[in-house]
Amino acid sequence: MPKDILDEIILAGQIYPSSKSKFPVQLIVVQDEASIRELAKCKNAGASMLRGAMAAIAVIGDAEAAEPLPVFAACAERIGEIF
């Protein structure tokens, strides 16, 4: 995957509203084919779209941060807006 596209996706995922200025989300980019195949197997449903992907972005969050679910959702939504 071209680096400029990946950079744009990561930037979009880093720009989201956060309660109390806490940013409990980290984005991990995976480009290794074997690792992506393993990620595709990590859930019974919902991860199959990773099969054949050039890259995967794991959205990792701190569940003890203020209002983590809305922040995770906002981060994922911003990434989705690129496509």
C-alpha positions as CSV (number, residue, x, y, z in Angstrom):
1,M,0.0,0.0,0.0
2,P,1.4,3.4,-0.9
3,K,2.8,5.2,2.2
4,D,1.0,8.5,1.4
5,I,-2.4,6.7,1.5
6,L,-1.5,4.9,4.7
7,D,-0.3,8.2,6.3
8,E,-3.6,9.9,5.3
9,I,-5.6,7.1,6.9
10,I,-3.5,7.2,10.1
11,L,-3.9,11.0,10.3
12,A,-7.7,10.7,9.9
13,G,-7.7,8.2,12.7
14,Q,-5.8,10.6,15.0
15,I,-8.1,13.5,14.5
16,Y,-11.2,12.9,16.6
17,P,-13.1,14.5,19.5
18,S,-12.0,13.4,22.9
19,S,-13.6,13.9,26.3
20,K,-11.4,15.8,28.8
21,S,-8.6,15.9,26.1
22,K,-7.8,12.3,26.7
23,F,-6.8,10.4,23.6
24,P,-7.1,6.7,24.6
25,V,-6.6,5.3,21.1
26,Q,-3.5,4.0,19.4
27,L,-3.4,2.8,15.8
28,I,-1.1,0.0,14.9
29,V,-0.4,-0.6,11.2
30,V,0.2,-4.1,10.1
31,Q,1.7,-4.8,6.6
32,D,3.2,-8.2,7.1
33,E,1.2,-10.7,5.1
34,A,1.5,-13.5,7.6
35,S,0.4,-11.2,10.4
36,I,-2.6,-10.0,8.5
37,R,-3.6,-13.6,7.8
38,E,-3.4,-14.3,11.5
39,L,-5.5,-11.2,12.3
40,A,-8.1,-12.4,9.8
41,K,-8.5,-15.6,11.9
42,C,-8.8,-13.8,15.3
43,K,-12.6,-13.5,15.2
44,N,-15.2,-16.0,14.0
45,A,-17.0,-13.2,12.2
46,G,-16.1,-9.7,11.2
47,A,-12.4,-10.1,10.4
48,S,-12.6,-12.0,7.1
49,M,-12.3,-8.7,5.1
50,L,-8.6,-8.8,6.0
51,R,-7.9,-11.8,3.8
52,G,-5.9,-10.5,0.9
53,A,-5.5,-7.0,2.4
54,M,-2.3,-5.0,1.8
55,A,-2.5,-3.5,5.3
56,A,-4.5,-3.6,8.4
57,I,-5.0,-1.0,11.1
58,A,-5.7,-2.2,14.6
59,V,-7.5,0.4,16.7
60,I,-6.3,-0.2,20.3
61,G,-7.8,1.6,23.2
62,D,-7.6,2.2,26.9
63,A,-10.9,0.9,28.3
64,E,-10.4,2.9,31.5
65,A,-10.2,6.2,29.7
66,A,-13.1,8.7,29.8
67,E,-15.9,7.5,27.5
68,P,-13.8,5.1,25.5
69,L,-16.5,3.6,23.2
70,P,-17.6,6.9,21.7
71,V,-13.9,7.8,21.1
72,F,-13.1,4.5,19.5
73,A,-16.2,4.9,17.3
74,A,-15.2,8.4,16.3
75,C,-11.7,7.2,15.4
76,A,-13.0,4.4,13.2
77,E,-15.6,6.7,11.6
78,R,-13.0,9.2,10.7
79,I,-10.9,6.4,9.1
80,G,-13.9,5.2,7.2
81,E,-14.6,8.7,5.8
82,I,-11.5,8.4,3.6
83,F,-13.1,5.6,1.6
